C-alpha cells in the first residue's frame, strides 16, 4: 500500500491541486476579512 489514499496517482495529483487551490482561496478570503475587521475596528464609533 502506498502512502497516498488514492490508488490512481492522477486522482491523487488532481486532489492535491484542488486542495492547494482551496487553501489559497481560504487564505485570500481570510486576509481580506482581517483587513475589513481592521478597518471596522479603527473606524470611529457612531452612537
Secondary structure as a PSIPRED ss2 file (coil, helix, strand):
# PSIPRED VFORMAT (PSIPRED V4.0)

   1 X C   1.000  0.000  0.000
   2 X C   1.000  0.000  0.000
   3 X C   1.000  0.000  0.000
   4 X C   1.000  0.000  0.000
   5 X C   1.000  0.000  0.000
   6 X C   1.000  0.000  0.000
   7 X C   1.000  0.000  0.000
   8 X C   1.000  0.000  0.000
   9 X H   0.000  1.000  0.000
  10 X H   0.000  1.000  0.000
  11 X H   0.000  1.000  0.000
  12 X H   0.000  1.000  0.000
  13 X H   0.000  1.000  0.000
  14 X H   0.000  1.000  0.000
  15 X H   0.000  1.000  0.000
  16 X H   0.000  1.000  0.000
  17 X H   0.000  1.000  0.000
  18 X H   0.000  1.000  0.000
  19 X H   0.000  1.000  0.000
  20 X H   0.000  1.000  0.000
  21 X H   0.000  1.000  0.000
  22 X H   0.000  1.000  0.000
  23 X H   0.000  1.000  0.000
  24 X H   0.000  1.000  0.000
  25 X H   0.000  1.000  0.000
  26 X H   0.000  1.000  0.000
  27 X H   0.000  1.000  0.000
  28 X H   0.000  1.000  0.000
  29 X H   0.000  1.000  0.000
  30 X H   0.000  1.000  0.000
  31 X H   0.000  1.000  0.000
  32 X H   0.000  1.000  0.000
  33 X H   0.000  1.000  0.000
  34 X H   0.000  1.000  0.000
  35 X H   0.000  1.000  0.000
  36 X H   0.000  1.000  0.000
  37 X H   0.000  1.000  0.000
  38 X H   0.000  1.000  0.000
  39 X H   0.000  1.000  0.000
  40 X H   0.000  1.000  0.000
  41 X H   0.000  1.000  0.000
  42 X H   0.000  1.000  0.000
  43 X C   1.000  0.000  0.000
  44 X C   1.000  0.000  0.000
  45 X C   1.000  0.000  0.000
  46 X C   1.000  0.000  0.000
  47 X C   1.000  0.000  0.000
